[in-house]
Amino acid sequence: MYLEESHKVWLATGEQPVYLEPSMANRHGLIAGATGTGKTVTLKVLAESFSEMGVPVFVADIKGDLTGMCVEGVETKHIRRSIDNMHIENFTYTAYPARFFDVYGKQGHPVRTTISEMGPDLLSRLLGLNDTQSGILNIVFHIADEQGLLLLDLKDLRSMVQYVGDNAKDYKLTYGNISSQSVGAIQRALLKLEDEGGDIFFGEPALELEDWFDWDESGKGVMNILECQELFQHPLLYGTFLLWMLSELYEMLPEAGDLDKPKIAFFFDEAHLLFDDAPKALVDKVEQVVRLIRSKGVSVWFITQQPSDLPDSVLSQIGNRVQHALRAYTPKDQKGLRAAAQSFRENPAFDTEETLQALGVGEALISVLDADGVPSIVQKANIMPPRSSMKAAAEQNVQAAITASPLHQKYGQIVDRTSAYEMIENIREAKEAEEQRKAQQEAEAKEAAAREKEWQKEQAAREKAYRQSTQRRTTSSSRSKQSAVEKSINKTINKAANTIGRELGKQIVRGLLGTFKK
């Protein structure tokens, strides 16, 4: 509960009230504890308090019960007992301005971002790529930037990866080897991401985080509630989305220094998913963003079961801690319990480690930063009751809030403008058309060459036939003329021969006879 007169958040009450200084809220916070110990109530009380002081809020709703913050609370015997025990005066139930978002677009405004905005580093984590494959994905982004190819949705990225793979030899000298095996692995990972809903998450219109900075007519900060029941079934997508939001906020917001209150407060439930299986380079980046985003006026609250779920580099940036009960059934649990107890400034009034195991529902060990930024001595206290409904809002309430929101028209329709997919298709079609044109020209050239060869063959045959015909005619004419002369000569010769023969025949006969006569 935000107390306007003192400009503090009344968070809990033990032997004395526990107040959170709004000016120290951007030193971030941790809400930890076993299942069923009251973490959600603590989250709601803090979120309501930020809204009351005019700070917009983002909350990830894992269980679906945070939608009730748009509905006025109803008194129960447990809440009445808390009000009486804490001596709370003028406690009133109220609803808070809320807008609902859903990556899948079912229970809220669709949440989308583009492939380019996500970037290769987060995408590599989301896709579970190894170092070699991550390097190739970086090359794909670099080539897309160089050639002005917009990467907006998954089909853009798939086309771009395929394009780079098909033209790997053209890029080898500049970027090194781009193996078909790595390209295939990236394509398979993209297909898996699409099956998990990535085709819905990546696209336009992309979410503009500026839309989360809004207030109602009374000055309350708007509750931006991300429905995560379905998204939580895909923890890698959930964790990457939260990391993307932090990075986008860091890039978007200007330096603000120390403020009286945060510009916006973020609550990340199941925060361990941000870091599970994350490479060290990415964890270092998150730690850097968490450390530096403080100066941008952003308050980040991590909600998880064990403080050890978060890396030490992130835990060291957290100044405000609300630790609900921890159970120590295993050696690992006992080690975590001991570490959680040692993270507090010891209170001589009780043993921190023993008290952590004995806390009831709604009780917590709390340490917050004072106005000078010094962690307070740990106190055992009961968390304040929330003022909005503890139950999830009815479906009609949520749908009415979605329809009435000014963002309904802005994010309601998917936009698919010309981007890498279409441009690469055009390049591919132009290339295919050019190849077809060249193939047709080559075919026509071959056909023309074949016709020319055939014509030359036919021409050669005709010329040969002509020569042979001419030669025959010449030979025949020559033979004809020679035969006429020969006939004349032969006739004369034959006539003379016959005459001589006859005369010779006569002489021989006479001679013979004459001889006989002699």
Summary of the structure (lengths in Angstrom):
residues: 518
radius of gyration: 47.9
end to end distance: 187.1
largest distance: 198.5
contacts: 1603
relative contact order: 0.16
helix: 56%
strand: 14%
